[in-house]
Amino acid sequence: MEEEGGHFPEHLFYEWGGRPAVEIVEALNARCGLAMELHETVRRKEGYFLELLEGVQPIEPVVEIARRMFGVAPLAVASGGHRELVEATLSRLGIRSLFQAVVCAEDYVRGKPAPDPFLEAARRLGVPPAECLVFEDSPTGIESARAAGMESVFVPLPPHS
């Protein structure tokens, strides 16, 4: 955002977590009076993410639950991110093999807060939505899980400075 002359407050970054990147760019354009090209801006953002991938840290309590539940219950990731980034992140953290399904932005039409990502994950796992439990780190994701008819657990991220 600084490159474009805008400001993206950290609290808003986390509040909008889970939304498709194109929607975030649209919202930032409106909020900041900018005209960033949507797909080019997303491509640049994703390139920066890949450059910083080595610094990605797991949310340990969630990873521990996934490890304990592996082989006990089917597990999926339902992300607003593009497949390349999601797969790279899961691989970097050494947890890709824990998940029977990975649903990414390319796999649905409406992103969070719509229920589509979670409904697609449930479909791929063959589990009724009412029997799913979602672990989410954003209010948008909690709203999406609720819309899908799923129980959810909010996992707050550690404070950032």
C-alpha positions in Angstrom: 0.0 0.0 0.0 2.8 2.4 0.8 4.1 1.9 -2.8 0.7 3.1 -4.0 0.4 6.0 -1.6 -2.2 4.4 0.6 -2.4 3.0 4.1 -3.6 -0.5 5.2 -3.9 -0.5 9.0 -2.8 -3.7 10.6 -6.1 -4.1 12.4 -7.9 -4.0 9.1 -5.5 -6.6 7.6 -6.5 -9.1 10.3 -10.2 -8.1 10.3 -10.3 -8.8 6.5 -8.4 -12.0 6.8 -9.8 -14.8 4.7 -11.4 -12.5 2.1 -10.2 -13.0 -1.5 -7.3 -10.8 -2.3 -9.1 -9.2 -5.3 -11.9 -8.1 -3.0 -9.4 -6.6 -0.5 -7.7 -4.6 -3.3 -11.2 -3.3 -4.4 -12.0 -2.3 -0.8 -8.6 -0.6 -0.4 -9.1 1.3 -3.7 -12.4 2.6 -2.4 -11.1 3.3 1.1 -7.9 5.1 -0.1 -9.2 6.7 -3.3 -6.8 4.7 -5.4 -7.1 2.9 -8.7 -4.7 -0.1 -8.2 -5.1 -2.7 -11.0 -6.7 -5.6 -9.3 -4.9 -8.6 -10.7 -1.5 -7.0 -11.0 -1.7 -5.8 -7.4 -2.7 -9.3 -6.2 0.2 -10.8 -8.2 2.7 -8.3 -6.6 1.3 -9.0 -3.1 1.7 -12.8 -3.6 5.2 -12.3 -4.9 6.1 -10.5 -1.7 4.6 -13.2 0.3 6.6 -15.9 -1.5 9.8 -13.9 -0.9 9.0 -13.9 2.9 7.8 -17.5 3.1 10.7 -18.6 5.2 9.5 -16.4 8.0 6.0 -18.0 8.2 5.2 -19.4 11.6 2.6 -21.9 12.5 -0.3 -21.2 14.9 0.9 -23.9 17.2 -2.3 -24.8 19.1 -4.1 -25.4 15.7 -1.2 -27.4 14.3 -1.2 -29.5 17.5 -4.9 -30.2 17.1 -4.4 -31.1 13.4 -1.6 -33.6 14.4 -3.7 -35.2 17.1 -6.8 -35.5 14.8 -4.9 -36.8 11.8 -6.2 -40.3 11.1 -9.0 -39.8 13.6 -11.2 -37.4 11.6 -10.9 -36.0 8.1 -9.2 -32.7 7.9 -9.3 -29.9 5.4 -8.0 -26.4 4.8 -10.4 -23.8 3.4 -8.5 -20.7 2.5 -9.1 -17.4 0.7 -5.6 -17.6 -0.7 -4.5 -18.9 -4.1 -3.4 -22.5 -4.3 0.3 -21.7 -5.0 0.6 -19.7 -1.7 -1.5 -22.1 0.4 0.3 -25.2 -0.8 3.7 -23.5 -0.3 2.8 -22.4 3.2 1.6 -25.8 4.3 4.7 -27.5 2.8 7.0 -24.9 4.4 5.4 -25.7 7.8 5.6 -29.5 7.2 1.9 -30.1 7.6 0.5 -30.6 4.1 0.2 -34.3 4.5 -2.2 -33.8 7.5 -5.0 -32.6 5.2 -7.1 -34.7 2.9 -8.5 -31.6 1.1 -7.1 -28.1 0.5 -9.7 -25.7 -0.8 -8.3 -22.4 -2.3 -9.6 -19.3 -4.0 -9.7 -21.1 -7.4 -12.1 -23.7 -6.0 -15.2 -21.5 -5.4 -17.0 -18.4 -6.7 -17.9 -16.5 -3.5 -15.2 -16.2 -0.9 -15.5 -15.6 2.8 -17.7 -14.4 4.4 -19.9 -16.5 2.1 -20.1 -20.1 3.1 -18.7 -21.5 -0.2 -15.1 -22.3 0.9 -16.2 -24.3 3.9 -19.1 -26.0 2.0 -16.6 -27.1 -0.7 -14.2 -28.4 2.0 -17.0 -30.4 3.6 -18.1 -31.8 0.2 -14.6 -32.9 -0.6 -14.3 -34.6 2.7 -17.7 -36.2 2.4 -18.8 -34.8 5.8 -22.1 -33.0 6.4 -21.6 -29.3 7.2 -23.3 -29.7 10.6 -20.7 -32.2 11.6 -17.7 -29.9 10.8 -15.7 -27.9 13.3 -13.9 -24.8 11.9 -10.8 -23.2 13.4 -10.6 -19.6 12.2 -8.3 -16.7 12.9 -10.5 -13.9 11.5 -14.0 -12.6 12.1 -14.7 -13.0 8.3 -13.9 -16.7 8.6 -16.1 -17.1 11.6 -19.0 -15.5 9.7 -18.3 -17.8 6.8 -18.4 -20.9 9.0 -21.7 -19.8 10.6 -23.2 -19.2 7.1 -22.1 -22.8 6.2 -23.9 -24.1 9.3 -20.7 -25.2 11.0 -19.5 -24.8 14.5 -16.4 -22.7 14.8 -13.6 -21.9 17.2 -11.9 -18.5 17.0 -8.1 -18.8 17.3 -6.7 -15.3 17.9 -3.3 -14.6 16.5 -0.6 -13.5 18.8 -0.3 -9.7 19.1 1.9 -8.0 16.4 3.9 -5.0 16.9 
